Amino acid sequence: MRHLKATELKLLQERTKLQRRIDEAIASPKWSGETMQELNRNLDRLESELHGVRGEMRRLEREDSGSEGG
């Protein structure tokens, strides 16, 4: 579980950095559609990984709760 929480924190930090890059890219006069597509693909990938990690954490929490109650 500790590993999953560390992974979640890392992904959240990466997402924040990426969102900052997206904001900077939008504000830039050199704004490019290709750059935005790449940044959005990276953001989608991060969101997917984050969703998977959180799902695994929930699964482990349910298993822990079930074994404690039994």
C-alpha positions as CSV (number, residue, x, y, z in Angstrom):
1,M,0.0,0.0,0.0
2,R,2.9,2.4,0.8
3,H,4.3,1.9,-2.7
4,L,0.9,2.7,-4.2
5,K,0.6,5.9,-2.2
6,A,4.1,6.9,-3.2
7,T,3.2,6.2,-6.8
8,E,-0.1,8.2,-6.5
9,L,1.9,11.2,-5.1
10,K,4.4,11.0,-7.9
11,L,1.7,10.9,-10.5
12,L,-0.1,13.9,-8.9
13,Q,3.1,15.9,-8.9
14,E,3.7,15.0,-12.6
15,R,0.1,16.0,-13.4
16,T,0.6,19.3,-11.7
17,K,3.8,20.0,-13.7
18,L,2.1,18.9,-16.9
19,Q,-0.9,21.2,-16.3
20,R,1.5,24.1,-15.7
21,R,3.2,23.3,-19.0
22,I,-0.2,23.2,-20.7
23,D,-1.1,26.6,-19.2
24,E,2.3,28.1,-20.3
25,A,1.9,26.6,-23.8
26,I,-1.6,28.2,-24.2
27,A,-0.3,31.6,-23.0
28,S,2.7,31.4,-25.3
29,P,2.7,33.3,-28.6
30,K,4.3,30.2,-30.1
31,W,1.2,28.1,-29.3
32,S,1.1,25.0,-31.5
33,G,-1.7,22.5,-32.0
34,E,0.8,19.6,-32.2
35,T,2.4,20.6,-28.8
36,M,-1.1,20.8,-27.2
37,Q,-2.0,17.4,-28.6
38,E,1.2,15.9,-27.2
39,L,0.7,17.5,-23.8
40,N,-3.0,16.4,-23.7
41,R,-1.9,12.8,-24.6
42,N,0.6,12.9,-21.8
43,L,-2.1,14.2,-19.4
44,D,-4.5,11.5,-20.5
45,R,-1.8,8.8,-19.9
46,L,-1.1,10.2,-16.4
47,E,-4.8,10.4,-15.6
48,S,-5.2,6.8,-16.7
49,E,-2.3,5.6,-14.6
50,L,-3.6,7.6,-11.6
51,H,-7.0,6.0,-12.0
52,G,-5.4,2.5,-12.1
53,V,-3.4,3.2,-9.0
54,R,-6.4,4.6,-7.1
55,G,-8.4,1.6,-8.1
56,E,-5.8,-0.8,-6.9
57,M,-5.6,1.1,-3.6
58,R,-9.4,0.8,-3.2
59,R,-9.3,-2.9,-3.9
60,L,-6.6,-3.4,-1.3
61,E,-8.5,-1.4,1.2
62,R,-11.6,-3.5,0.6
63,E,-9.6,-6.7,1.0
64,D,-8.1,-5.4,4.3
65,S,-11.5,-4.4,5.6
66,G,-12.9,-7.8,4.7
67,S,-10.1,-9.7,6.4
68,E,-10.4,-7.5,9.6
69,G,-14.1,-8.1,9.8
70,G,-13.9,-11.9,9.3
